[in-house]
Amino acid sequence: MFRFGYAVFRAGVLPRWSGVALVGTQGLPEAAQLFAAGVRDLGIAGMGAGLLAAGPASVSGA
């Protein structure tokens, strides 16, 4: 998940905060894992919302 989150942040195609949410929740102690899972889920949901807000991509050619 670290590499995926970093790639999302660097690419800037999806919301950058969602990449930070994925990277920031790695390696936390066991007591914080429940909270970290919620933050990760929000990050994934943010990526989906970003894709839906962008709309369909136009295909040119052919």
HELIX and SHEET records of a PDB file:
HELIX    1   1 PHE A    2  ALA A   11  1                                  10    
HELIX    2   2 ARG A   16  GLY A   24  1                                   9    
HELIX    3   3 GLU A   30  ALA A   32  5                                   3    
HELIX    4   4 GLN A   33  ALA A   54  1                                  22    
END                                                                             
